[in-house]
Amino acid sequence: MAKRATEPDRVALLQGTLDMLVLQTLSWGPLHGHGIAVTIQRQSGDTLLVDHGSLYPALERLQSKRWVTTTPGTLESGRKVRQYKLTPLGRRQLSRETSKWARLTEAIARILVPMPVKD
């Protein structure tokens, strides 16, 4: 069982990463907003906490770019929700964002753990 992160251990999302994380989460299948937030939190081992005040504007932004669509859904409790689904355009964007993220993290790692300099 993963250790739950305490509030000070949680990591604030870097600007721009929330969109990528939402797209990745939706690549596993359609979800409603709260389901997206919970999935990101669980998949990160409780390190990332997505504030709904940030999530819903991000979902609107992703919809306006046509990377995500919505359909009406109903929870087991009978509550009406919007189901968010990744579009083919969103899948291509996720691929681009993932590539950029890989390059960024590699560059940061090279700075944090520098290679020995050869004479």
C-alpha positions in Angstrom: 0.0 0.0 0.0 1.4 3.4 -0.9 2.2 5.8 1.8 -0.2 8.8 1.9 1.5 12.1 1.4 1.0 14.6 4.1 -0.1 18.1 3.0 3.5 19.6 3.0 4.7 16.5 1.0 2.2 17.2 -1.8 3.6 18.8 -4.9 1.9 21.7 -6.6 1.4 21.1 -10.3 3.7 23.0 -12.6 1.8 25.4 -14.9 0.9 23.5 -18.0 1.1 20.0 -16.6 -2.5 19.8 -15.5 -3.7 19.7 -19.1 -1.2 16.9 -19.9 -2.3 14.9 -16.8 -5.9 15.3 -17.7 -5.3 14.1 -21.2 -3.3 11.1 -20.0 -6.0 10.2 -17.5 -8.7 10.4 -20.2 -6.6 8.2 -22.5 -7.5 5.3 -20.1 -11.2 6.0 -20.7 -14.0 8.5 -20.2 -14.4 10.0 -16.7 -16.4 12.7 -14.9 -14.5 15.6 -13.4 -14.2 14.3 -9.9 -13.1 10.9 -11.3 -10.3 12.7 -13.1 -9.1 14.4 -9.9 -9.3 11.2 -7.9 -7.4 9.2 -10.6 -4.6 11.7 -10.8 -4.3 11.7 -7.0 -4.3 7.9 -6.8 -1.9 7.4 -9.7 0.5 9.9 -8.2 0.5 8.0 -4.9 -1.4 10.8 -3.2 1.4 13.3 -4.1 -0.6 15.4 -6.6 -3.9 16.9 -5.4 -6.0 18.5 -8.2 -8.1 21.4 -6.9 -11.5 21.4 -8.6 -11.1 25.2 -9.0 -8.2 24.4 -11.3 -9.6 21.3 -12.9 -12.9 22.6 -14.3 -11.3 25.6 -16.1 -8.7 23.2 -17.5 -11.5 20.9 -18.8 -13.2 23.9 -20.4 -9.9 24.9 -22.0 -9.4 21.4 -23.3 -12.9 21.3 -24.7 -12.5 24.7 -26.5 -9.4 23.2 -28.2 -11.4 20.2 -29.2 -9.0 17.8 -27.3 -11.9 16.6 -25.1 -15.6 16.2 -25.6 -18.4 15.7 -23.1 -21.5 13.5 -23.0 -24.1 13.4 -20.3 -23.7 10.6 -17.8 -25.2 9.3 -14.6 -23.5 8.0 -11.5 -24.7 4.8 -9.7 -26.3 7.2 -7.2 -28.4 8.6 -10.0 -26.6 12.0 -10.0 -26.2 13.5 -13.4 -22.6 14.3 -14.5 -20.6 15.2 -17.6 -18.4 12.4 -18.9 -15.2 13.7 -20.5 -13.7 11.8 -23.3 -10.4 12.2 -25.2 -10.7 13.1 -28.9 -8.3 11.9 -31.6 -7.0 15.5 -31.7 -6.5 15.3 -27.9 -4.6 12.0 -28.3 -2.2 13.6 -30.8 -1.7 16.6 -28.4 -1.0 14.2 -25.6 1.7 12.6 -27.6 3.3 16.0 -28.3 3.0 17.0 -24.7 4.5 13.7 -23.5 7.5 14.2 -25.8 8.0 17.7 -24.6 7.8 16.6 -21.0 10.3 13.8 -21.5 12.8 16.3 -23.0 12.2 18.7 -20.2 12.7 16.1 -17.4 15.9 14.8 -19.1 17.3 18.3 -19.3 16.5 19.0 -15.7 18.0 15.7 -14.6 21.2 16.5 -16.5 21.5 19.7 -14.4 20.6 18.1 -11.1 22.9 15.1 -11.6 25.7 16.5 -13.8 27.8 14.1 -15.8 31.5 14.0 -14.8 33.5 16.5 -17.0 36.2 14.8 -19.1 39.5 16.6 -19.4 
